[in-house]
Amino acid sequence: MNLDLKDRTFLVTAASRGLGFSVAKSLMNEGAEVIICGRTEESLKRATKALGTSAHYYVTDLSKKEDVVKLVRNIADESDQIDGLFVNAGGPPPGTFSNLSDDDWKKAIDLTLMSAVWLTREALPLLKMSNSPSILYSTSISVKQPIDNLLLSNAIRPAVIGMMRTLASELAPYNIRVNAICPGYISTERTEQLMAASESGVENINAKIPLGRMGTPEEFGPVCAFLLSPVASYIHGAILLVDGGLYQGMM
Ligand SMILES: NC(=O)c1ccc[n+]([C@@H]2O[C@H](COP(=O)([O-])OP(=O)(O)OC[C@H]3O[C@@H](n4cnc5c(N)ncnc54)[C@H](OP(=O)(O)O)[C@@H]3O)[C@@H](O)[C@H]2O)c1
């Protein structure tokens, strides 16, 4: 299938490794140009080298509004258009209600919710210039069912879904599609760290997943590239799980 991504430009945030990197790679494999960001220049250099000459990076801390504004203004200085935005950020720290402070909550809100607000607001003028603009919010299976010891993710990510579902109406007049993708367990540094900090090992997690294993970034990136592409032109306001069947609710 030709995803019609050649000569299109995408901003893929938090993409020096893990899920973001897999999305950037999948978009580039289809001929797109990508702009990635992250906090660490060395990792971004390595990632853009691995991605190839159509990849560019900006050092950005997505939990800081001024960084997000600067990121998109820098992009706007180079080009008056982007065709898609993959909204992703680092994960909030683990924790339970009794051991999370107000400061933990505020930081997690900036990282997980406000980064999505700022990115959307800043990128809208550039997206409006595209003939097939779309935004894909990367959230988590935690928006469907809570994950033990990840209270901040369980509580804050659903707000991103609420925003996305509202934007599906508000941005439709501009033909800007919005969707959300919800990974279950995909093997990345983040999942390795969570496994190391948790009492339930990989075997226990795998036993809960009907497909019997965690997913790989290569099973995640192409799905996102499809949803961001013009081929998905009638998929709008959707919430798609990539979880090997882990979520077992009826809806
Ligand atoms: N992997 C999964 O199974 C899974 C499942 C559900 C949800 N998620 C969520 O998906 C997101 C990505 O997860 P991942 O597994 O890809 O994690 P990862 O392998 O740890 O990669 C995280 C990426 O985000 C960047 N990053 C972290 N904090 C940032 C910040 N404040 N500003 C800009 N960039 C930042 C990192 O680069 P720097 O450190 O250099 O900034 C890195 O490129 C997280 O929010 C995670 O909670 C993951």
PDBQT file of the ligand as one rigid body, heavy atoms in Angstrom, charges set to zero:
ROOT
HETATM    1  N1  LIG A 301       6.557   1.558  25.702  1.00  0.00    +0.000 N 
HETATM    2  C1  LIG A 301       5.332   1.259  26.133  1.00  0.00    +0.000 C 
HETATM    3  O1  LIG A 301       4.933   0.095  26.243  1.00  0.00    +0.000 OA
HETATM    4  C2  LIG A 301       4.376   2.353  26.484  1.00  0.00    +0.000 A 
HETATM    5  C3  LIG A 301       3.047   2.021  26.794  1.00  0.00    +0.000 A 
HETATM    6  C4  LIG A 301       2.150   3.008  27.099  1.00  0.00    +0.000 A 
HETATM    7  C5  LIG A 301       2.558   4.333  27.096  1.00  0.00    +0.000 A 
HETATM    8  N2  LIG A 301       3.858   4.637  26.826  1.00  0.00    +0.000 N 
HETATM    9  C6  LIG A 301       4.246   6.037  26.865  1.00  0.00    +0.000 C 
HETATM   10  O2  LIG A 301       4.754   6.429  25.607  1.00  0.00    +0.000 OA
HETATM   11  C7  LIG A 301       5.758   7.435  25.793  1.00  0.00    +0.000 C 
HETATM   12  C8  LIG A 301       7.056   6.997  25.120  1.00  0.00    +0.000 C 
HETATM   13  O3  LIG A 301       7.465   5.788  25.731  1.00  0.00    +0.000 OA
HETATM   14  P1  LIG A 301       8.752   4.986  25.272  1.00  0.00    +0.000 P 
HETATM   15  O4  LIG A 301       8.508   3.598  25.684  1.00  0.00    +0.000 OA
HETATM   16  O5  LIG A 301       9.087   5.305  23.865  1.00  0.00    +0.000 OA
HETATM   17  O6  LIG A 301       9.856   5.632  26.246  1.00  0.00    +0.000 OA
HETATM   18  P2  LIG A 301      11.451   5.729  26.088  1.00  0.00    +0.000 P 
HETATM   19  O7  LIG A 301      11.975   4.551  25.339  1.00  0.00    +0.000 OA
HETATM   20  O8  LIG A 301      11.943   5.994  27.456  1.00  0.00    +0.000 OA
HETATM   21  O9  LIG A 301      11.671   7.025  25.168  1.00  0.00    +0.000 OA
HETATM   22  C9  LIG A 301      11.256   8.263  25.633  1.00  0.00    +0.000 C 
HETATM   23  C10 LIG A 301      11.614   9.358  24.627  1.00  0.00    +0.000 C 
HETATM   24  O10 LIG A 301      11.059  10.577  25.096  1.00  0.00    +0.000 OA
HETATM   25  C11 LIG A 301      12.087  11.560  25.233  1.00  0.00    +0.000 C 
HETATM   26  N3  LIG A 301      11.689  12.423  26.337  1.00  0.00    +0.000 N 
HETATM   27  C12 LIG A 301      11.513  12.056  27.634  1.00  0.00    +0.000 A 
HETATM   28  N4  LIG A 301      11.129  13.122  28.354  1.00  0.00    +0.000 NA
HETATM   29  C13 LIG A 301      11.061  14.177  27.498  1.00  0.00    +0.000 A 
HETATM   30  C14 LIG A 301      10.761  15.549  27.644  1.00  0.00    +0.000 A 
HETATM   31  N5  LIG A 301      10.427  16.084  28.822  1.00  0.00    +0.000 N 
HETATM   32  N6  LIG A 301      10.819  16.351  26.553  1.00  0.00    +0.000 NA
HETATM   33  C15 LIG A 301      11.172  15.840  25.350  1.00  0.00    +0.000 A 
HETATM   34  N7  LIG A 301      11.463  14.556  25.148  1.00  0.00    +0.000 NA
HETATM   35  C16 LIG A 301      11.415  13.733  26.211  1.00  0.00    +0.000 A 
HETATM   36  C17 LIG A 301      13.349  10.743  25.457  1.00  0.00    +0.000 C 
HETATM   37  O11 LIG A 301      14.539  11.455  25.128  1.00  0.00    +0.000 OA
HETATM   38  P3  LIG A 301      15.342  12.309  26.262  1.00  0.00    +0.000 P 
HETATM   39  O12 LIG A 301      15.382  11.450  27.487  1.00  0.00    +0.000 OA
HETATM   40  O13 LIG A 301      16.673  12.575  25.657  1.00  0.00    +0.000 OA
HETATM   41  O14 LIG A 301      14.537  13.542  26.436  1.00  0.00    +0.000 OA
HETATM   42  C18 LIG A 301      13.112   9.584  24.494  1.00  0.00    +0.000 C 
HETATM   43  O15 LIG A 301      13.396   9.967  23.170  1.00  0.00    +0.000 OA
HETATM   44  C19 LIG A 301       5.872   7.616  27.311  1.00  0.00    +0.000 C 
HETATM   45  O16 LIG A 301       5.039   8.670  27.713  1.00  0.00    +0.000 OA
HETATM   46  C20 LIG A 301       5.359   6.298  27.856  1.00  0.00    +0.000 C 
HETATM   47  O17 LIG A 301       4.864   6.426  29.166  1.00  0.00    +0.000 OA
HETATM   48  C21 LIG A 301       4.764   3.681  26.506  1.00  0.00    +0.000 A 
ENDROOT
TORSDOF 0
